[in-house]
């Protein structure tokens, strides 16, 4: 999707690169070849791109679990939805990750999701109790927290999220800066206006 003259996924890659992320795995399914042709190996963005091609959709968790096998090294893993444009501080998220856990960036509930997903208590993500927030689509994980899940199998990211919540191994904070979930036409138009005004 084009946002102010540039594909949204390119904007995400540039923001990740600007925060020191240099190895990025991208899940692809529909129009995978076109995506790979447009993005190349990532060198023009100052990153290395790895493509995790899904012949069958693996859902949000299975996609992350499978793609992480393509990345070099181990340790912390940032997850960023390609249809989210935001200036979320990944370093702040990384510093909040408990050993064998994760950290979510949350946002105030948008118009399309007024009931939210989670609450916060003492910096820990909890089930909805009182004031709720919406998961932004950006998180950081200790890879150990995902190792026990099957590779190349479909499962939602909410599965490890709920497990870590129960173990009190999921931290979080509320992001008050820029955030657009452009999977909806209204939000895509708002993002385009905001980016064009710069």
PyMOL commands that set and color helices and strands:
alter all, ss='L'
color gray80, all
select helices_A, chain A and resi 8-18+32-39+43-45+59-70+90-96+144-147+158-166+185-196
alter helices_A, ss='H'
color red, helices_A
select strands_A, chain A and resi 2-3+6-7+23-28+48-53+76-80+84-86+102-107+119-121+124-126+134-142+170-174+179-181
alter strands_A, ss='S'
color yellow, strands_A
deselect
rebuild
show_as cartoon
